[in-house]
Amino acid sequence: MPVPQKEGPRANRDIRGVREVQLIDQDGQNRGVVPFFDALKVAEEAGLDLVEIAPNSSPPVCKLLDYGRFRFLEQKKQAEARKRQKTVEVKEIKLRPGIDKHDYEVKMKAVQRFFEEGDKVKVTLRFRGREMAHQDLGLRLLERVKAETAEMAKVESEPQLEGRQMVMILAPR
């Protein structure tokens, strides 16, 4: 049965198959290339752990530090990075070819608000019945949307017909 791999860097006796290591002490001073067991002894005398920092270099770089504190700080960094990360949502605005002027303006204000929040916008233009015969009206409407949002957004996908609806995706600049 294979041994399960641990998360994170190897420490102390988990470091295997290494004769020599590049040792960095707790003050950040480079002690040079040292036999592995001597480095382990130095770590035990200092009351610290020998942690493998760069396992792929030759010889591997190991540092003397408190492994529990090191893992805690790493987890804290990862949590902070996740907190700052913004997920981009795709908001949808639905239009009809015969949309009135005021309704259009209300929809455009919503589009502008979505861009300010950093979201992408999917503009869907729905055709009903005989409106399918006048797709050029729908295309003109989407071109108008594209022109009005040109300074705050870029077109991610051009208007294309999917069944009874025409779809265009805009992304904030």
N, C-alpha and C positions, 0 to 999 in steps of 0.2 A: 504494500500500500504506500503510495507516494506521500512525502511529508508536505503538509499544506504550507504555502508561502505566506509569510507575515507581511502586513502592510508596512510601508516605510522602510527606512534604512536598517541594515543589520547592526547589532550591537554586541559587544563582548564576545562570548563563545559562539554566537550565531555566525560570526565571520569565519568561514571555513575555506580551506584550499589556498591559503595565503601564507607565504613564508616571511615576507617583509612588507612593511607598510610605511607610507610617508606620514610621519606623526606631527600633529599640530597640538600644542598644549593648550590649557584652559585660558591662557592670556593671548592666544592667537599667534604665538611664536612658532616658527617652523623648526622642528628638532631634527629634520632630515630623515633619511631612510633608516628604519630601526627594525630588528627582528620582531615578528608578531608577538611572541610570548613576552619579550621585554616590554613592549608597548602595553600589553595587558597588565603586566606587573606594575608599571608606572601608574596606570589608571586606578588599579585597586589601592595602591598606596595613597593616592590623592583623594580617594573616596568618590571617584567619578566613574563614568562609563566610557569605554572606547567605542565610538560610533563611526561607522563607515560613511564618509561624506561623498566621495567620488569613487564608486566601485569599479568603474570601467577604465580608470587610468592605470598606468603601470609604473610603479607599484600603486595599489589602492591608497587613497588618502583617508586617514582616520583622524578623528579629533577627540580630545578629552573634554567631556561635558556631562551635565546631568541629563540623562536620557528622558526621564519623566517630564522634566521642565521643557526640554527640546520638543517633545511630542505635543505638549500642551500649547506651546507657542505656535507650532505648525497648524494645529487645529484652529487656533484663534485667527491666524492669517487666512485660512481657507474660508472660515465663516464670514470674515470681513469682505473677502472677495465676492462671495455669493450674495451678500447683502447689497453691494454696490452694483451688481449685475442687473441690467434692465431687460426684461423679456419684451420683445417687439410683438405687439398684437396686431391683427388685421381687422380693422373695423370696416363694416359694410354700409354703404349708402345706396339706397334703392331709388331709382328715378323711373319716370315714364316719358315717352317721347313728347306728349302734349303737356308737360309740366308748366304751371303758371309762373309768372315772374317772381312773385313773393315767395312761393314754395321753393323755387330754385335758390333764392337768396338765403333762406333758412337752412337748406341743405348745405350750401357753400360755407355758411358760418360753422356748421358742425364739422365739415371737412377741415376747415382751418384749425379748429380746436383740437381735432385728432392729430394733426401735424405738430402742433405746439406740444402735445403730450408725447411726441416721438413715435406715434403709431403709423402703420401703413394703412392705406384706405383702398378698399375694393369698391369701385363704382359699378353698380349693376343697373343696366337699363332693360326693363322688361317690355316686351311687345305682346299685345293682345290682338287676336282676330285679324282684321284688315291692316293693322299697323305693321304687320310683317311685310306688306307690300311697299312700305315707306321706310326702309331701313336707313336711307340716306339722312332722314330727319334725326334719327337716333345717333348716327355717326357725327352729324354736325353738333349735336348737343354734347357728346363726349369730347369733341375737339374744343368746344367752348370751355368745358370744365378744365381740360388740359391747359389751355391758354391762360385761364384765370389763376391757376395754381402753379404756373411755371416758375415763379420766383421762390416759392417755398417748397416745391416738390419736384421730383423727377419721375418720369414714366417708367415703371418697372416692366409692365407688359402692355403693349398697344391694344386698342379696342379690338376685340375679336368676338365673333358670333358663336354662341354655344346654345344650340337649340333655339328657344324663343327669347333668349336674352343675350345682350351684348355686355361684355365684361372688360374692365380696364383696371389695372392695379397701379397705384401711385405710392411712392415712398418719400418720406421727408428728406430734405437735403441736409 
